[in-house]
């Protein structure tokens, strides 16, 4: 037995030594950026196999949709020990290079990049944004290998921004400890405006592309506030350095989190407006909070990643929904909004979920699991069949936070749960299960959350917002309560001067009486189309129960529909912080808000 174990140790050691001798390096260059191409060279040395399969991920972590990045690859070629090597495509995202045990393999390919988003690559004559999962390939079975990346900027470009570690003494050359890190490190190449600030003991670099009316000095101060408030929750900042890549467009939005960087979309001329600046701070807060929530404290299904297939989890309502919730708490604690604005924003979020017909059909957990087939593929009926795990998770976070604060008389909050889960994941070096998250909530609060989970996580129970907010001394009013406002239940759009129905709400008058998406509206009760547009959301002057005639054109044929108006079922919430709240409610409110 002892002899067998010794032999096994020797074999394992030899295997590890052989694998450690394999080296991977990339050279990234640009010949035709104006045509939206990047030139890739991948060098693999130390292999002794007859062939190697190199693969490209099919999706980008943080964006839960199979995007088939390999569709943009062209001109794949390979050499082995300097001689042309036979290769073939063996899967949609895999190329097999027959290297005949050659130790040095060179692979070249081009990638077309022309999709503007925070999760996809885009290249033109001004800059290159490389979203790494759609750019770099990896040797199959060797995701743990380190690699180096040398970037050769196009002529006239002089900046590279990335979260990757620079290689000392080598310009624009970086290293990644493994492919998970490489795939989690986007790269911006061009002439971006770069500035730095320090917060929580960490150097933060901001790379601005696209210009804009931003004030760098103001951003340094205010972004640092967000960093410090996030770090205060978890007690530590896990990075040595952090990079914000900001793309400023005429109209921009969205963000994608990475291990020590993020990519943000912003509107270049909105920084000097109150709403525009607050919107940017909210975006910074959301993506920075991901530094802990999902990049480190993560559902167990999200790592190690399977880059070929869907990675299913029922916990995106925590990963994304709670992050949406916490962006509100961070901007409150950083001083960008007051308590009243904080509460008003959250009750608006509650109303939005309550007014979504699909929230009565799909639970938060189901929404998360179905992200791959529904979340990123909305259609005209999505609002009736599902709810976003972002929006539902945000209000679940709100109710859970107040419930914990109420159960502990303000001594604990969801902050304590998130910190404990982060530290637990760090200790165990793995993700959490749904049961483990629920157990931690119960441990921190001292209360059983089985009923809460059944109602709001795995179920579709109506949100009891008035009860929970009441614990914190917040008075809620439904401005629509008792009103009988006639409602037809459609949304419309104008295309080339014509009015079309773009959505029909479940169980509305339009739904029951047969109006369809894509119907062209000709008239309502004989009123011509332009006036009809103004009257479609709420049929002014009519009464609940009244029958109206809607003339539409469907498939080129005119049809009249008799529609019996119903009462508007949607709620409109307003909130007031009760100045006469009890001492207990004040303590709950303080513990919940954290100020």
C-alpha positions as CSV (number, residue, x, y, z in Angstrom):
1,X,0.0,0.0,0.0
2,X,2.8,2.4,0.9
3,X,4.7,1.6,-2.3
4,X,1.5,2.1,-4.4
5,X,0.9,5.5,-2.8
6,X,4.5,6.6,-3.4
7,X,4.2,5.6,-7.1
8,X,1.0,7.6,-7.4
9,X,2.6,10.6,-5.9
10,X,5.5,10.4,-8.4
11,X,3.0,10.1,-11.3
12,X,1.0,13.0,-10.1
13,X,4.2,15.1,-9.7
14,X,5.4,14.2,-13.2
15,X,1.9,15.1,-14.6
16,X,1.9,18.5,-12.8
17,X,5.5,19.2,-13.9
18,X,4.6,18.4,-17.5
19,X,1.5,20.6,-17.4
20,X,3.5,23.5,-15.8
21,X,5.9,23.4,-18.7
22,X,3.1,24.3,-21.1
23,X,3.1,28.0,-21.9
24,X,0.5,30.1,-23.7
25,X,1.1,33.6,-25.0
26,X,-1.1,35.9,-27.1
27,X,-0.2,38.8,-29.4
28,X,-3.0,41.2,-30.2
29,X,-2.7,43.6,-33.1
30,X,-4.8,45.7,-35.5
31,X,-4.4,45.9,-39.3
32,X,-7.9,47.0,-40.3
33,X,-9.6,48.5,-37.2
34,X,-11.7,50.7,-39.5
35,X,-13.2,47.4,-40.8
36,X,-13.7,46.2,-37.2
37,X,-11.1,43.4,-37.0
38,X,-8.5,42.3,-34.5
39,X,-5.6,40.1,-35.4
40,X,-4.9,37.3,-32.9
41,X,-1.8,35.2,-32.6
42,X,-1.8,32.4,-30.0
43,X,1.5,30.6,-29.2
44,X,1.5,27.3,-27.2
45,X,4.7,25.6,-26.2
46,X,5.5,22.5,-24.2
47,X,2.8,20.2,-25.5
48,X,3.7,16.7,-26.5
49,X,0.3,15.4,-27.8
50,X,-0.6,14.4,-31.3
51,X,-3.1,17.2,-31.5
52,X,-4.6,20.1,-29.4
53,X,-8.1,21.4,-29.4
54,X,-8.4,25.2,-28.9
55,X,-11.8,26.6,-28.0
56,X,-13.5,29.9,-27.7
57,X,-16.1,30.5,-24.9
58,X,-19.7,30.7,-26.1
59,X,-20.9,33.2,-23.4
60,X,-19.6,36.0,-21.1
61,X,-20.0,35.5,-17.3
62,X,-22.4,38.1,-15.9
63,X,-24.4,38.0,-19.1
64,X,-26.5,34.8,-19.1
65,X,-27.0,34.1,-22.8
66,X,-25.2,31.8,-25.2
67,X,-23.8,34.3,-27.7
68,X,-21.8,32.1,-30.0
69,X,-18.7,34.3,-30.1
70,X,-17.0,31.8,-32.4
71,X,-19.3,33.0,-35.2
72,X,-17.0,36.1,-35.6
73,X,-13.8,34.1,-36.1
74,X,-12.1,34.1,-39.6
75,X,-8.9,33.0,-41.3
76,X,-7.9,30.4,-38.7
77,X,-4.4,28.9,-39.5
78,X,-1.8,26.9,-37.6
79,X,1.8,26.0,-37.7
80,X,3.7,23.3,-35.7
81,X,7.5,23.9,-35.2
82,X,7.3,26.5,-37.9
83,X,5.6,24.3,-40.5
84,X,2.0,24.4,-41.7
85,X,-0.2,22.1,-39.6
86,X,-3.4,20.3,-40.5
87,X,-6.4,21.6,-38.6
88,X,-10.2,21.1,-38.6
89,X,-13.2,22.4,-36.8
90,X,-14.5,19.7,-34.6
91,X,-17.2,21.6,-32.7
92,X,-19.0,24.9,-33.2
93,X,-16.4,26.6,-31.0
94,X,-13.4,24.2,-31.2
95,X,-10.6,23.8,-33.7
96,X,-8.3,20.7,-33.6
97,X,-4.7,21.3,-34.6
98,X,-2.8,18.2,-35.5
99,X,0.6,19.1,-34.1
100,X,2.3,15.7,-34.3
101,X,3.8,16.2,-30.8
102,X,5.4,19.5,-31.9
103,X,6.4,21.6,-28.9
104,X,5.8,24.9,-30.5
105,X,2.4,25.7,-32.0
106,X,1.3,29.0,-33.5
107,X,-2.3,29.7,-34.2
108,X,-3.5,32.8,-36.0
109,X,-7.1,34.0,-36.5
110,X,-9.1,37.2,-36.9
111,X,-12.2,38.3,-35.0
112,X,-14.8,40.7,-36.3
113,X,-16.0,43.0,-33.6
114,X,-18.9,45.5,-34.3
115,X,-21.5,45.2,-31.5
116,X,-21.8,48.1,-29.1
117,X,-22.5,46.8,-25.6
118,X,-20.6,46.3,-22.3
119,X,-20.4,42.5,-23.0
120,X,-19.4,42.3,-26.6
121,X,-16.3,43.6,-28.5
122,X,-16.3,46.7,-30.7
123,X,-13.5,48.0,-32.9
124,X,-13.3,51.0,-35.2
125,X,-10.7,53.6,-36.3
126,X,-11.0,55.3,-32.9
127,X,-10.5,52.5,-30.4
128,X,-10.8,48.8,-29.7
129,X,-12.8,47.4,-26.8
130,X,-12.0,43.7,-26.4
131,X,-14.4,41.7,-24.3
132,X,-12.1,38.8,-23.6
133,X,-14.5,35.8,-23.9
134,X,-15.2,36.7,-27.5
135,X,-11.5,37.3,-28.4
136,X,-9.2,34.7,-26.7
137,X,-9.1,30.9,-27.2
138,X,-7.8,28.3,-24.7
139,X,-6.4,24.8,-25.0
140,X,-9.2,22.4,-24.0
141,X,-8.8,21.0,-20.5
142,X,-6.2,23.6,-19.6
143,X,-8.2,26.5,-18.2
144,X,-5.8,26.6,-15.2
145,X,-2.8,27.6,-17.3
146,X,-1.3,31.0,-17.0
147,X,-0.9,33.2,-20.1
148,X,0.6,36.4,-21.3
149,X,-1.0,39.0,-23.6
150,X,1.0,41.5,-25.6
151,X,-1.1,44.3,-27.1
152,X,0.3,46.1,-30.2
153,X,-1.9,49.3,-30.5
154,X,-2.8,50.5,-33.9
155,X,-0.8,53.5,-35.2
156,X,-1.8,56.7,-33.4
157,X,-3.2,54.8,-30.4
158,X,-1.1,55.1,-27.2
159,X,-3.2,53.7,-24.3
160,X,-4.2,50.3,-23.0
161,X,-6.5,49.9,-20.0
162,X,-7.2,46.6,-18.3
163,X,-7.4,44.9,-15.0
164,X,-4.7,42.4,-16.0
165,X,-1.4,42.5,-14.2
166,X,1.3,44.3,-16.3
167,X,4.6,42.5,-17.0
168,X,7.4,44.7,-15.8
169,X,9.7,46.1,-18.5
170,X,7.4,45.1,-21.4
171,X,5.2,47.7,-22.8
172,X,1.5,46.8,-23.1
173,X,2.2,43.2,-22.0
174,X,0.1,41.6,-19.3
175,X,-0.2,38.3,-17.5
176,X,-3.2,36.2,-16.3
177,X,-2.8,33.5,-13.7
178,X,-5.4,31.4,-15.5
179,X,-8.0,31.6,-18.2
180,X,-10.8,32.4,-15.8
181,X,-8.9,35.6,-15.0
182,X,-8.1,36.3,-18.6
183,X,-11.8,35.9,-19.6
184,X,-12.7,38.2,-16.8
185,X,-10.5,41.0,-17.9
186,X,-11.7,43.3,-20.7
187,X,-9.2,45.4,-22.6
188,X,-9.6,49.0,-23.9
189,X,-7.1,50.1,-26.5
190,X,-6.9,53.6,-28.0
191,X,-6.5,57.2,-26.7
192,X,-8.9,57.1,-23.8
193,X,-8.7,59.8,-21.1
194,X,-7.2,58.2,-18.0
195,X,-7.3,59.4,-14.4
196,X,-6.7,57.7,-11.0
197,X,-8.0,58.0,-7.5
198,X,-7.3,56.0,-4.3
199,X,-10.0,54.7,-2.0
200,X,-10.1,52.0,0.7
201,X,-6.4,51.6,0.2
202,X,-6.8,50.6,-3.5
203,X,-5.7,52.4,-6.6
204,X,-8.6,52.9,-9.0
205,X,-8.1,53.8,-12.6
206,X,-10.8,55.3,-14.8
207,X,-10.5,55.1,-18.6
208,X,-13.0,57.4,-20.4
209,X,-13.7,56.8,-24.1
210,X,-15.9,59.0,-26.2
211,X,-15.5,62.4,-24.5
212,X,-18.2,64.0,-22.4
213,X,-18.9,66.9,-20.0
214,X,-17.6,65.0,-17.0
215,X,-15.6,66.7,-14.2
216,X,-12.6,64.5,-13.4
217,X,-12.0,66.0,-10.0
218,X,-15.6,65.6,-9.0
219,X,-15.7,62.0,-10.2
220,X,-12.6,61.2,-8.2
221,X,-14.2,62.3,-5.0
222,X,-17.6,60.9,-5.6
223,X,-16.6,57.5,-7.0
224,X,-14.3,57.1,-4.0
225,X,-17.3,57.6,-1.7
226,X,-19.1,54.7,-3.4
227,X,-15.9,52.5,-3.1
228,X,-15.6,53.3,0.6
229,X,-19.3,52.6,1.4
230,X,-19.1,49.2,-0.4
231,X,-15.9,48.3,1.4
232,X,-17.5,49.3,4.8
233,X,-20.2,46.6,4.4
234,X,-17.8,43.8,3.8
235,X,-14.9,45.0,6.0
236,X,-12.2,44.6,3.3
237,X,-11.5,45.4,-0.4
238,X,-10.1,42.3,-2.1
239,X,-8.2,44.1,-4.9
240,X,-4.8,45.6,-5.3
241,X,-6.0,47.8,-8.2
242,X,-9.3,48.3,-10.0
243,X,-10.1,49.6,-13.5
244,X,-13.3,51.4,-14.7
245,X,-13.7,51.3,-18.5
246,X,-16.3,53.9,-19.3
247,X,-17.8,54.2,-22.8
248,X,-19.5,57.6,-23.3
249,X,-22.0,57.6,-26.2
250,X,-24.7,60.0,-27.3
251,X,-27.1,57.7,-25.4
252,X,-25.4,55.0,-23.2
253,X,-26.2,52.7,-20.4
254,X,-25.5,49.4,-18.8
255,X,-22.6,47.8,-17.1
256,X,-20.8,44.5,-16.7
257,X,-18.9,43.4,-13.6
258,X,-15.4,41.8,-13.6
259,X,-13.1,40.5,-11.0
260,X,-11.1,43.8,-10.6
261,X,-12.6,45.9,-13.3
262,X,-15.9,46.9,-14.9
263,X,-17.2,48.3,-18.1
264,X,-19.8,51.0,-18.0
265,X,-22.0,52.6,-20.6
266,X,-22.8,56.3,-20.1
267,X,-24.3,59.3,-21.9
268,X,-21.5,61.7,-22.7
269,X,-23.5,64.9,-22.1
270,X,-25.5,63.9,-19.0
271,X,-22.8,64.3,-16.3
272,X,-23.8,67.9,-15.6
273,X,-27.5,67.1,-15.1
274,X,-28.9,66.1,-11.7
275,X,-30.6,62.9,-13.0
276,X,-27.7,62.0,-15.4
277,X,-25.0,62.3,-12.7
278,X,-27.1,60.4,-10.1
279,X,-27.7,57.7,-12.7
280,X,-24.0,57.4,-13.3
281,X,-23.3,57.1,-9.6
282,X,-26.0,54.4,-9.3
283,X,-24.3,52.5,-12.1
284,X,-20.9,52.8,-10.5
285,X,-22.5,51.6,-7.2
286,X,-24.2,48.6,-8.9
287,X,-21.1,47.4,-10.7
288,X,-18.7,48.0,-7.8
289,X,-20.9,46.1,-5.4
290,X,-20.5,43.1,-7.7
291,X,-16.9,43.1,-6.6
292,X,-18.2,41.1,-3.6
293,X,-21.6,39.9,-4.7
294,X,-21.2,37.4,-7.5
295,X,-17.5,37.9,-8.3
296,X,-16.6,36.4,-5.0
297,X,-19.7,35.6,-3.0
298,X,-21.4,33.6,-5.7
299,X,-24.0,30.9,-6.4
300,X,-22.3,27.5,-6.5
301,X,-23.3,27.0,-10.1
302,X,-21.2,30.1,-11.2
303,X,-17.7,28.7,-11.0
304,X,-15.8,26.9,-12.1
305,X,-17.4,28.0,-15.3
306,X,-18.5,25.8,-18.1
307,X,-17.7,28.1,-21.1
308,X,-19.4,25.8,-23.6
309,X,-22.9,25.5,-22.0
310,X,-25.5,27.3,-19.9
311,X,-24.6,27.5,-16.2
312,X,-28.0,27.3,-14.5
313,X,-28.7,28.9,-11.1
314,X,-31.8,29.9,-9.1
315,X,-29.9,32.6,-7.3
316,X,-29.6,35.5,-9.7
317,X,-32.2,37.3,-7.7
318,X,-29.4,37.6,-5.1
319,X,-26.5,38.1,-7.4
320,X,-28.2,40.8,-9.6
321,X,-31.4,41.7,-7.7
322,X,-29.7,42.4,-4.4
323,X,-27.0,44.3,-6.3
324,X,-29.7,46.5,-7.7
325,X,-31.1,47.0,-4.2
326,X,-27.7,47.8,-2.8
327,X,-26.9,50.5,-5.3
328,X,-29.7,52.4,-3.6
329,X,-28.1,51.9,-0.2
330,X,-24.7,52.9,-1.4
331,X,-25.8,56.2,-3.0
332,X,-27.8,56.9,0.2
333,X,-24.9,56.3,2.5
334,X,-22.5,58.2,0.2
335,X,-24.8,61.3,0.5
336,X,-26.1,61.5,-3.1
337,X,-29.7,61.1,-2.0
338,X,-31.6,61.7,1.2
339,X,-33.8,59.3,3.1
340,X,-37.0,60.4,1.4
341,X,-35.6,60.0,-2.1
342,X,-34.2,56.6,-1.1
343,X,-37.6,55.4,0.1
344,X,-39.4,56.9,-2.9
345,X,-37.1,55.1,-5.3
346,X,-37.7,51.8,-3.6
347,X,-41.5,52.1,-3.4
348,X,-41.4,52.9,-7.2
349,X,-39.5,49.6,-7.7
350,X,-42.2,47.8,-5.6
351,X,-45.0,49.3,-7.7
352,X,-43.2,48.3,-10.9
353,X,-43.0,44.7,-9.8
354,X,-46.5,44.6,-8.5
355,X,-47.8,46.1,-11.8
356,X,-46.0,43.4,-13.9
357,X,-48.5,40.7,-14.9
358,X,-45.7,38.2,-15.2
359,X,-44.8,38.6,-11.5
360,X,-48.0,36.6,-10.8
361,X,-46.7,33.8,-13.1
362,X,-43.0,33.5,-12.6
363,X,-41.1,33.4,-9.3
364,X,-37.7,35.1,-8.6
365,X,-36.0,31.7,-8.5
366,X,-37.6,30.6,-11.8
367,X,-36.7,33.9,-13.4
368,X,-33.1,33.3,-12.5
369,X,-33.1,29.8,-13.8
370,X,-34.7,30.9,-17.1
371,X,-32.3,33.8,-17.7
372,X,-30.7,31.8,-20.5
373,X,-33.9,31.4,-22.5
374,X,-36.0,34.3,-21.4
375,X,-34.1,37.1,-19.6
376,X,-32.0,38.1,-22.6
377,X,-34.6,37.2,-25.2
378,X,-37.7,39.3,-24.4
379,X,-40.6,39.4,-26.8
380,X,-44.0,41.2,-26.9
381,X,-45.4,38.8,-24.3
382,X,-42.5,38.8,-21.8
383,X,-44.2,41.2,-19.4
384,X,-47.1,38.8,-19.1
385,X,-45.1,35.6,-18.6
386,X,-42.2,36.6,-16.4
387,X,-40.5,39.1,-14.1
388,X,-36.9,40.3,-14.1
389,X,-34.7,38.8,-11.4
390,X,-33.2,42.2,-11.2
391,X,-36.4,44.0,-10.3
392,X,-38.0,41.1,-8.3
393,X,-34.7,40.6,-6.5
394,X,-34.4,44.2,-5.6
395,X,-37.8,44.3,-3.8
396,X,-37.1,40.9,-2.2
397,X,-33.9,42.4,-0.9
398,X,-35.8,45.4,0.5
399,X,-38.4,43.2,2.3
400,X,-35.7,40.8,3.6
401,X,-33.6,43.6,4.9
402,X,-36.4,45.2,6.8
403,X,-37.5,41.9,8.2
404,X,-34.0,41.2,9.5
405,X,-33.8,44.7,11.0
406,X,-37.2,44.3,12.6
407,X,-36.4,40.8,14.0
408,X,-33.3,42.2,15.7
409,X,-34.7,45.6,16.7
410,X,-32.3,47.3,14.3
411,X,-29.1,45.6,15.5
412,X,-28.7,43.5,12.3
413,X,-29.5,43.9,8.7
414,X,-29.0,42.3,5.3
415,X,-25.5,43.9,5.4
416,X,-24.6,41.3,8.1
417,X,-25.9,38.5,5.9
418,X,-23.9,39.6,2.9
419,X,-20.7,40.1,4.8
420,X,-21.1,36.7,6.5
421,X,-21.8,34.9,3.2
422,X,-18.8,36.6,1.6
423,X,-16.5,35.5,4.4
424,X,-17.9,32.0,4.3
425,X,-17.3,31.7,0.6
426,X,-13.7,33.0,1.0
427,X,-13.1,30.4,3.7
428,X,-14.6,27.5,1.8
429,X,-13.3,28.6,-1.5
430,X,-16.6,27.8,-3.3
431,X,-20.0,29.2,-4.0
432,X,-23.1,28.9,-1.9
433,X,-26.3,27.0,-2.3
434,X,-29.8,28.4,-1.9
435,X,-30.2,26.5,1.3
436,X,-27.0,27.9,2.7
437,X,-28.0,31.5,1.9
438,X,-31.4,30.9,3.6
439,X,-29.7,29.4,6.6
440,X,-27.4,32.4,7.0
441,X,-30.4,34.8,6.9
442,X,-32.0,32.8,9.6
443,X,-28.8,32.7,11.7
444,X,-28.3,36.4,11.5
445,X,-32.0,37.3,12.1
446,X,-32.8,34.6,14.6
447,X,-36.0,34.0,12.7
448,X,-37.4,31.2,10.4
449,X,-37.7,32.4,6.8
450,X,-39.4,29.4,5.3
451,X,-42.7,31.3,4.8
452,X,-40.8,34.3,3.4
453,X,-39.0,32.1,0.9
454,X,-42.2,30.3,-0.2
455,X,-43.9,33.6,-0.8
456,X,-41.3,35.8,-2.4
457,X,-38.4,33.6,-3.7
458,X,-40.0,30.4,-5.0
459,X,-43.6,31.7,-5.0
460,X,-45.5,34.6,-6.6
461,X,-47.3,35.9,-3.5
462,X,-48.3,39.6,-3.7
463,X,-45.8,41.9,-2.1
464,X,-46.8,42.9,1.4
465,X,-44.9,46.2,1.1
466,X,-47.1,48.1,3.5
467,X,-46.4,45.6,6.3
468,X,-42.7,45.6,5.9
469,X,-42.2,49.3,5.4
470,X,-44.5,49.9,8.3
471,X,-41.9,48.1,10.5
472,X,-39.5,51.0,9.7
473,X,-42.1,53.7,10.2
474,X,-42.7,54.3,6.5
475,X,-46.3,55.2,5.6
476,X,-47.4,53.9,2.2
477,X,-50.3,55.1,0.1
478,X,-51.7,53.8,-3.1
479,X,-52.7,56.9,-5.0
480,X,-55.0,54.8,-7.3
481,X,-56.9,53.1,-4.5
482,X,-60.6,53.5,-4.8
483,X,-60.4,55.1,-8.3
484,X,-62.3,53.6,-11.2
485,X,-60.1,54.7,-14.1
486,X,-61.0,53.1,-17.5
487,X,-58.1,51.1,-18.9
488,X,-57.7,49.2,-22.2
489,X,-54.3,47.6,-21.4
490,X,-52.2,48.2,-24.5
491,X,-49.0,50.0,-25.3
492,X,-48.4,51.6,-28.7
493,X,-45.6,52.8,-30.9
494,X,-45.5,55.1,-33.9
495,X,-43.7,53.8,-37.0
496,X,-43.6,55.9,-40.2
497,X,-46.6,57.9,-39.1
498,X,-48.7,54.8,-38.3
499,X,-49.8,53.6,-34.8
500,X,-49.2,50.0,-33.9
501,X,-50.0,48.1,-30.7
502,X,-46.7,47.0,-29.2
503,X,-47.9,45.2,-26.1
504,X,-51.1,43.8,-24.6
505,X,-51.4,43.2,-20.8
506,X,-52.6,39.9,-19.5
507,X,-56.3,39.9,-18.5
508,X,-56.8,43.5,-19.7
509,X,-59.7,44.6,-21.8
510,X,-57.6,44.4,-25.0
511,X,-56.4,40.9,-24.0
512,X,-59.9,39.6,-23.3
513,X,-61.5,41.1,-26.4
514,X,-58.9,40.2,-28.9
515,X,-56.6,43.1,-29.8
516,X,-53.2,41.9,-30.8
517,X,-49.6,43.1,-30.9
518,X,-48.8,44.5,-34.4
519,X,-52.3,45.6,-35.0
520,X,-52.3,49.0,-36.8
521,X,-54.8,51.3,-35.0
522,X,-57.0,53.1,-37.4
523,X,-59.5,54.7,-35.0
524,X,-61.1,54.5,-31.6
525,X,-64.9,55.2,-31.5
526,X,-64.4,56.8,-34.9
527,X,-61.7,59.1,-33.7
528,X,-58.8,59.2,-36.2
529,X,-55.5,57.5,-35.4
530,X,-53.5,60.5,-34.1
531,X,-56.0,61.3,-31.5
532,X,-56.4,57.6,-30.8
533,X,-52.8,57.4,-29.8
534,X,-53.3,59.9,-27.0
535,X,-56.3,57.9,-25.8
536,X,-54.9,54.4,-25.9
537,X,-53.3,54.2,-22.4
538,X,-56.4,55.6,-20.6
539,X,-59.5,56.1,-22.6
540,X,-60.3,59.7,-21.6
541,X,-64.0,60.5,-21.1
542,X,-65.1,56.9,-21.0
543,X,-66.3,54.8,-18.0
544,X,-65.4,51.4,-16.6
545,X,-67.7,48.9,-18.3
546,X,-68.3,51.0,-21.4
547,X,-67.9,49.3,-24.7
548,X,-65.7,51.1,-27.3
549,X,-65.0,50.3,-30.9
550,X,-61.4,49.9,-32.0
551,X,-60.7,49.7,-35.7
552,X,-57.5,48.1,-36.6
553,X,-55.7,46.8,-39.7
554,X,-54.4,43.3,-39.3
555,X,-52.6,41.5,-42.2
556,X,-53.8,44.3,-44.5
557,X,-57.5,43.8,-43.6
558,X,-59.5,46.3,-41.5
559,X,-61.4,44.9,-38.5
560,X,-63.6,46.3,-35.8
561,X,-63.2,45.1,-32.2
562,X,-65.7,45.8,-29.4
563,X,-63.7,46.3,-26.2
564,X,-65.3,46.5,-22.8
565,X,-63.2,48.8,-20.6
566,X,-61.9,47.6,-17.3
567,X,-60.6,49.5,-14.3
568,X,-56.9,50.2,-14.2
569,X,-55.5,47.5,-11.9
570,X,-52.1,49.2,-11.5
571,X,-50.9,50.7,-8.2
572,X,-49.1,54.0,-7.8
573,X,-47.3,54.3,-4.5
574,X,-46.2,57.2,-2.5
575,X,-44.2,57.1,0.8
576,X,-43.8,59.3,3.8
577,X,-41.3,58.8,6.6
578,X,-43.5,59.0,9.7
579,X,-42.1,61.8,12.0
580,X,-44.1,60.2,14.9
581,X,-42.9,56.7,14.5
582,X,-42.2,54.6,17.6
583,X,-38.8,54.2,19.0
584,X,-38.7,50.6,17.8
585,X,-39.6,51.7,14.2
586,X,-36.9,54.4,14.3
587,X,-34.4,51.8,15.4
588,X,-35.4,49.4,12.6
589,X,-35.2,52.2,10.1
590,X,-31.7,53.2,11.3
591,X,-30.5,49.6,11.2
592,X,-32.0,49.1,7.8
593,X,-30.7,52.3,6.2
594,X,-27.4,52.3,8.0
595,X,-27.4,56.1,8.6
